């Protein structure tokens, strides 16, 4: 199978609501009737029958565009597809001894707290120094671009390079497929906090708007009102604290599209503070005085990235079936930014 084209890591934030084809097989005209799990086990190098059966159980094996069960009998002319809710990687994973902030680990899963500035997955321009390189070292694995389809140590979701916060990693085949299914059916609990420009018009709300790639800039996404374009995206938000010209909000993801929170909040006229790509590095609210401009400049120095943090993560453990939830402390750059705005807001009253 030909390797996929390289994807910019900035555009790999979260894509778990779409299924990506990892393997495709066109059944030969002379193929005898055979159970699909046995067929795939014989045709997928480096993949066990157990993994195939797990994938079928979680709904990631299709014939044509229809999901099938393990007892499906393949026949000549069938197109068998192995799909997953994330892109297949196309680069070798090089283990690197990079410190990780691990908040939980057992034989099945690992939960870690990613710092802002770290790219999650190797890709164009970022082949080393990524979170996945660090995970490969921690787990003692080294895999080529086509080795086992990321069987172990796989991230079933991603967050942006300059977003901090929680991620869950699957350490076994069963955990990988189970967690991928939970993301696909939107049962994972994810809440972010963000500092946005302006005073939000209400205490809470929902943005239900399709997202598509911006036709004028391939690195950006935008809201579209055309129901036939883009991908369905829903973000629930509520105000946590009003700080004059900025607002601290919590965002709960119902879907997980690339740059979803950033685009949805920007579409409301309240881009995330410090988000260069979506207008957050411009002075959107406030006064014209030099003292205020200097204050904003100092704010950008305190938090030199988009003020967005993946604070909570909850999921059903793939082995024990118990619900687990984790909370990440707000990083120092965002707490420093909030304190600065609190002081400014108090003095302005």
Buried (B, 14 or more C-beta within 10 A) or exposed (E): EEEBEBBEBBBBBBBBBEBEBBBEBEBEEEBEEBBBBBBBBEBBEEBEBEBBBBBBBBBBBBBEEEBBEBEBEBEEEBEBBBBBBBBBBBBBBBBBEBEBEEBEBEEBBBBBBBBBEBBBBBBEEBBEEBBBBBBBBBBEBEBEEBBBBBBBBBBBBBBBBBBBBBBBBBBBBBBBBBBBBBBBEBEBBBBBBBBBBBBBEEEEBEBEBBBBBBEEEEEBBBBBEEEEEBBEBBBBBBBBBBBBBBBBBBBBBBBBBBBBBBBBBBBBEBBBBBBBBBBBBEBBEBEEEEEBEEBBEEBBEBBBBBBBBBBBBBBBBBBEEEEBEBEBEBBEBBBBBBEBBBEBBEEEE
